Amino acid sequence: MDYEVENDASESQVTVDDYAQVAPEPQADADEPSEPVKLNKSAEIRAEASRVLEDGGHPRPVEIVRALEERGISVAPAQVSIVLKKMGVQGRTRRKKTSSAKPPQRPALPPVPEKPLSAPPVVANRPQPGPAGETFTIEQLIAAKTFVGEVGSPRQAIALLEALDRILE
């Protein structure tokens, strides 16, 4: 496919004069500028800080803000602090807190010993402590269980054993 494009020089030709910027004509009254002069606030802060340093003082942001406001320049103390820091002027050093102001430190707790995961296994012939500090073997406990099973209940077994004890005395 061929496209034919007609080029009409009279309509599409743009002259350099169309894009030329026209310089504003100088005003007759040169005493009063038409636009306010933009101030470089950082440069003003640096100049004021340099004056304070030359006088042998330490430039403080609040003092610099006050001095610049007298000259009609409004700046924030935070901006002054940033500019002073970039100039290499150190801020004031703060005193360390006294030891009495610190809360007392608690001593560290001793490490907790690890608990065994399960109870130790019961050994077959090891004596077990009884109610009055007596010790019994596993075989004795098994025999008592069979005796209680034959009699009917633990109370009846106790009553029978007490009667036997009175007879044997």
FINUDREN-673779 format. One line per field, with one value per residue: residue in one letter; chain; residue number from 1; x, y, z of N, C-alpha, C in turn. Coordinates in steps of 0.02 Angstrom, whole numbers, plus 50000, padded with zeros to 5 digits. Each point is the difference from the previous one (the first is absolute). Layout:
// residues N
residu <- (a|...)
chaine <- (A|...)
num <- (NUM|...)
n.east <- (X|...)
n.north <- (Y|...)
n.up <- (Z|...)
ca.east <- (X|...)
ca.north <- (Y|...)
ca.up <- (Z|...)
c.east <- (X|...)
c.north <- (Y|...)
c.up <- (Z|...)
This chain:
// residues 169
residu <- (m|d|y|e|v|e|n|d|a|s|e|s|q|v|t|v|d|d|y|a|q|v|a|p|e|p|q|a|d|a|d|e|p|s|e|p|v|k|l|n|k|s|a|e|i|r|a|e|a|s|r|v|l|e|d|g|g|h|p|r|p|v|e|i|v|r|a|l|e|e|r|g|i|s|v|a|p|a|q|v|s|i|v|l|k|k|m|g|v|q|g|r|t|r|r|k|k|t|s|s|a|k|p|p|q|r|p|a|l|p|p|v|p|e|k|p|l|s|a|p|p|v|v|a|n|r|p|q|p|g|p|a|g|e|t|f|t|i|e|q|l|i|a|a|k|t|f|v|g|e|v|g|s|p|r|q|a|i|a|l|l|e|a|l|d|r|i|l|e)
chaine <- (A|A|A|A|A|A|A|A|A|A|A|A|A|A|A|A|A|A|A|A|A|A|A|A|A|A|A|A|A|A|A|A|A|A|A|A|A|A|A|A|A|A|A|A|A|A|A|A|A|A|A|A|A|A|A|A|A|A|A|A|A|A|A|A|A|A|A|A|A|A|A|A|A|A|A|A|A|A|A|A|A|A|A|A|A|A|A|A|A|A|A|A|A|A|A|A|A|A|A|A|A|A|A|A|A|A|A|A|A|A|A|A|A|A|A|A|A|A|A|A|A|A|A|A|A|A|A|A|A|A|A|A|A|A|A|A|A|A|A|A|A|A|A|A|A|A|A|A|A|A|A|A|A|A|A|A|A|A|A|A|A|A|A|A|A|A|A|A|A)
num <- (1|2|3|4|5|6|7|8|9|10|11|12|13|14|15|16|17|18|19|20|21|22|23|24|25|26|27|28|29|30|31|32|33|34|35|36|37|38|39|40|41|42|43|44|45|46|47|48|49|50|51|52|53|54|55|56|57|58|59|60|61|62|63|64|65|66|67|68|69|70|71|72|73|74|75|76|77|78|79|80|81|82|83|84|85|86|87|88|89|90|91|92|93|94|95|96|97|98|99|100|101|102|103|104|105|106|107|108|109|110|111|112|113|114|115|116|117|118|119|120|121|122|123|124|125|126|127|128|129|130|131|132|133|134|135|136|137|138|139|140|141|142|143|144|145|146|147|148|149|150|151|152|153|154|155|156|157|158|159|160|161|162|163|164|165|166|167|168|169)
n.east <- (50042|49986|50026|49959|50052|49953|50050|49957|50048|49949|49970|50046|50020|50042|49994|50062|49972|49966|50061|50015|50039|49952|50055|49988|49962|50056|49990|49961|49962|50064|49971|49946|50027|49986|50051|49976|50054|50017|49989|50063|49950|50021|50009|49939|49978|50033|49977|49940|50004|50024|49953|49956|50024|50000|49942|50011|49940|49950|49993|49947|49962|49983|50064|50017|49949|50015|50065|49982|49959|50051|50031|49945|50043|49950|50030|50000|49997|49955|49982|50002|49971|49962|49993|49990|49961|49974|49998|49981|49952|50034|49948|49961|50048|49968|49985|50041|49951|49986|50041|49988|50001|50046|49952|49992|50055|49955|50021|50042|49947|50010|50036|49945|50007|50021|49935|50000|49997|50022|49956|50045|50021|49947|50047|50000|50058|49992|50017|49934|50005|49983|49940|50028|50023|49955|50040|49973|50004|50014|50037|50019|50009|50029|50032|50010|50014|50032|50027|50008|50022|50031|50019|50011|50026|50034|49940|49972|50048|49992|49934|50008|50043|49958|49950|50035|50013|49936|49985|50045|49973)
n.north <- (49941|50041|50041|50040|50036|50043|50034|50034|50030|50026|49942|49955|50049|49987|50062|50019|50047|49945|49971|50054|50005|50037|50035|50002|50050|50032|50002|50050|49973|50010|50047|49981|49944|49968|49958|49970|50023|49941|49986|49992|49968|49947|50040|50024|49937|49979|50055|49992|49935|50019|50047|49955|49957|50051|50012|49936|50005|49970|49988|50029|49949|50004|50009|49952|49963|50019|49990|49944|49990|50025|49960|49969|49956|49962|49968|49935|49990|49957|50047|50043|49954|49987|50065|50011|49946|50022|50055|49951|50043|49977|49962|50022|49986|49945|50015|49954|49956|50024|49965|50051|50029|49952|49964|49972|49967|49958|49959|49973|49969|49951|49963|49988|49952|49959|49995|49941|49970|49949|49971|49991|49949|49965|49989|49937|49990|50059|50009|50005|50066|49981|49996|49954|50011|49952|49952|49992|49937|49994|49949|50038|50051|49956|49974|50063|50013|49944|50016|50065|49974|49958|50051|50043|50032|50056|50025|49954|50012|50064|49992|49958|50042|50048|49962|49986|50065|50010|49954|50024|50047)
n.up <- (50000|49956|50042|49975|50013|50003|49982|50035|49973|49972|50010|49983|49962|50049|50013|50003|49968|49979|50007|49972|50051|50019|50003|50066|49986|50003|50065|49994|50049|50005|50036|49969|50023|49942|50008|50055|50027|49972|50064|50009|50031|49967|49948|50014|50008|49946|49970|50026|49985|49942|50001|50022|49955|49957|50029|49986|49975|50026|49935|50026|49981|50063|50016|49957|50021|50062|49987|49968|50052|50035|49957|50025|50022|49979|50051|49992|50066|49975|49956|50051|50036|49947|49988|50066|49997|49944|50038|50039|50015|50052|50012|50047|50042|50008|50062|50022|50003|50059|50036|50040|49940|49993|49975|50059|49985|49978|50048|49958|49978|50044|49959|49968|50047|49953|49994|50032|49942|50034|50040|50047|49965|50020|50045|49978|50026|49976|50063|50006|50011|50061|50030|50037|49939|49999|49984|49941|49986|49936|50018|50052|49959|49959|50052|50020|49938|49995|50059|49980|49944|50042|50041|49951|50055|49990|50015|49964|49952|50012|50001|49948|49973|50021|49980|49946|49997|50018|49955|49956|50031)
ca.east <- (49958|50037|49961|50025|49994|50012|50034|49985|50048|49971|49963|50037|50066|50001|50059|50035|49971|49942|50022|50047|49973|50008|50028|49960|50029|50021|49953|50027|50013|50047|50004|49956|50000|49933|49994|50041|50063|49998|50056|50027|49997|50058|50058|49992|50014|50073|50033|49988|50038|50071|50010|50001|50063|50054|49997|50023|49943|49976|49936|49942|49946|49950|50030|50005|49931|49982|50038|49975|49933|50010|50015|49942|50006|49971|50025|49982|50058|50022|50040|50063|50038|50026|50054|50057|50030|50037|50059|50048|49994|49971|49949|50025|50006|49957|50033|49975|49959|50037|49984|49942|49939|49983|49964|50044|49997|49989|50051|49976|49977|50041|49967|49952|50022|49951|49962|49995|49939|49953|50021|50045|49962|49998|50038|49956|50009|50018|49948|49962|49982|49931|49970|50035|50072|50019|50013|49972|50023|49947|49967|49955|49942|49959|49966|49948|49946|49962|49965|49942|49954|49967|49958|49945|50016|50057|49978|49991|50066|50030|49966|50024|50070|50002|49976|50055|50052|49979|50005|50069|50036)
ca.north <- (50059|50063|50058|50062|50054|50064|50045|50069|50039|50061|49987|49965|50030|50041|50042|50007|50057|49977|49974|50046|50031|50072|50024|50055|50066|50029|50049|50067|50014|49949|50001|49950|49941|49974|49938|50002|49964|49939|49994|49934|49999|49962|50045|50049|49965|49990|50064|50019|49954|50020|50061|49980|49964|50049|50036|49954|49968|49937|50015|49962|50010|50050|50067|50015|50014|50067|50050|50004|50029|50072|50023|49986|49934|49951|49932|49956|49977|49935|50014|50027|49944|49960|50037|50001|49934|49993|50043|49968|50027|49948|50020|49997|49932|49990|49964|49933|49996|49975|49930|49997|50008|49938|49953|49945|49942|49937|49950|49951|49938|49942|49962|49950|49934|49966|49948|49940|49998|49954|49977|49942|49936|49967|49938|49948|49982|50058|50014|50062|50026|49991|50058|50018|49997|49931|49985|49937|49978|49992|49935|50009|50039|49957|49954|50038|50012|49937|49990|50045|49973|49942|50022|50040|50072|50016|50009|49933|49971|50033|49974|49932|50002|50025|49945|49953|50029|49994|49930|49980|50034)
ca.up <- (50000|49996|50021|49973|50047|49968|50047|49983|50037|50027|50062|50053|50014|50059|49999|50062|50035|50038|50064|50033|50061|49999|50063|50026|49991|50064|50027|50006|50070|50022|50073|50027|49957|49988|50038|50060|49994|50040|50046|50014|50073|50025|49998|50054|50063|50004|50012|50070|50042|49994|50041|50070|50011|50000|50064|50053|50032|49973|49967|50023|49952|50021|49992|49929|49976|50025|49962|49931|50000|50005|49932|49957|49970|50046|49992|50055|50037|49974|49941|50024|50028|49945|49967|50045|50000|49937|50005|50044|50067|50042|50047|50069|50027|50058|50055|50013|50060|50057|50015|50045|49962|49967|50043|50020|49956|50035|49982|49952|50030|49980|49948|50024|49979|49958|50034|49959|49963|50032|50066|49994|50004|50065|49999|50027|50070|50040|50050|49992|50066|50020|50033|50062|49987|49988|49930|49976|49934|49951|50013|50057|49977|49958|50045|50035|49951|49993|50064|50000|49951|50029|50056|49974|49998|50043|50069|50030|50008|50058|50059|50011|50021|50069|50043|50001|50041|50071|50020|50004|50055)
c.east <- (50044|49953|50032|49987|50017|50028|49988|50044|49969|49964|50043|50067|49994|50063|50030|49969|49939|50020|50048|49966|50016|50024|49957|50036|50021|49951|50034|50019|50045|50005|49959|49998|49929|49989|50042|50063|49996|50063|50023|50005|50060|50062|49996|50015|50075|50036|49991|50039|50074|50014|50004|50065|50059|50002|50021|49943|49983|49932|49945|49943|49950|50027|50004|49931|49980|50036|49975|49930|50004|50014|49944|50003|49973|50027|49979|50063|50027|50044|50068|50043|50031|50058|50062|50036|50041|50062|50054|49999|49964|49947|50028|50002|49958|50038|49969|49958|50042|49977|49940|49935|49978|49961|50047|49990|49989|50055|49970|49981|50045|49963|49956|50025|49945|49967|49999|49931|49948|50027|50047|49961|50005|50037|49960|50009|50021|49945|49968|49981|49925|49974|50038|50075|50024|50012|49974|50031|49940|49962|49950|49937|49954|49961|49944|49941|49958|49960|49937|49948|49961|49951|49941|50016|50060|49980|49991|50068|50035|49969|50023|50072|50005|49977|50055|50056|49983|50007|50072|50037|50001)
c.north <- (50062|50056|50062|50056|50064|50047|50071|50044|50062|49988|49971|50031|50047|50040|50004|50056|49979|49977|50046|50031|50074|50020|50057|50066|50028|50053|50067|50016|49944|49997|49942|49939|49971|49936|50006|49957|49939|49997|49928|49996|49963|50044|50052|49968|49990|50066|50021|49956|50018|50062|49981|49964|50048|50040|49955|49966|49933|50013|49952|50013|50053|50071|50019|50016|50070|50054|50007|50029|50076|50030|49984|49932|49949|49930|49960|49978|49933|50010|50027|49944|49958|50035|50002|49933|49989|50044|49969|50029|49948|50030|49994|49928|49995|49960|49931|50001|49971|49929|49995|50007|49936|49955|49942|49940|49937|49951|49949|49936|49943|49960|49945|49931|49966|49944|49937|49997|49953|49979|49940|49935|49969|49934|49948|49988|50059|50013|50068|50026|49992|50062|50021|49996|49929|49990|49931|49984|49993|49934|50006|50038|49957|49950|50035|50011|49936|49985|50044|49975|49940|50020|50041|50074|50013|50009|49932|49967|50030|49973|49929|50000|50027|49945|49947|50025|49994|49927|49980|50034|49962)
c.up <- (50000|50020|49971|50051|49963|50053|49977|50043|50031|50066|50056|50017|50060|49999|50069|50042|50042|50070|50037|50061|49998|50068|50025|49992|50068|50022|50008|50072|50028|50077|50031|49955|49994|50041|50064|49991|50046|50042|50005|50076|50030|50001|50055|50068|50008|50015|50073|50048|49998|50041|50074|50016|50002|50065|50058|50036|49968|49968|50023|49951|50020|49991|49927|49971|50021|49960|49929|49997|50006|49931|49952|49966|50050|49982|50062|50037|49975|49939|50020|50028|49945|49966|50044|50002|49937|49999|50044|50070|50043|50046|50071|50023|50063|50052|50006|50063|50057|50016|50047|49962|49966|50048|50018|49954|50042|49980|49953|50036|49979|49947|50031|49977|49959|50040|49957|49967|50032|50068|49993|50007|50070|49993|50039|50074|50044|50052|49989|50069|50013|50037|50063|49989|49989|49926|49983|49933|49954|50013|50058|49979|49957|50044|50037|49953|49992|50062|50002|49950|50027|50054|49975|49994|50045|50073|50036|50011|50061|50064|50017|50026|50071|50048|50007|50045|50075|50024|50011|50057|50061)
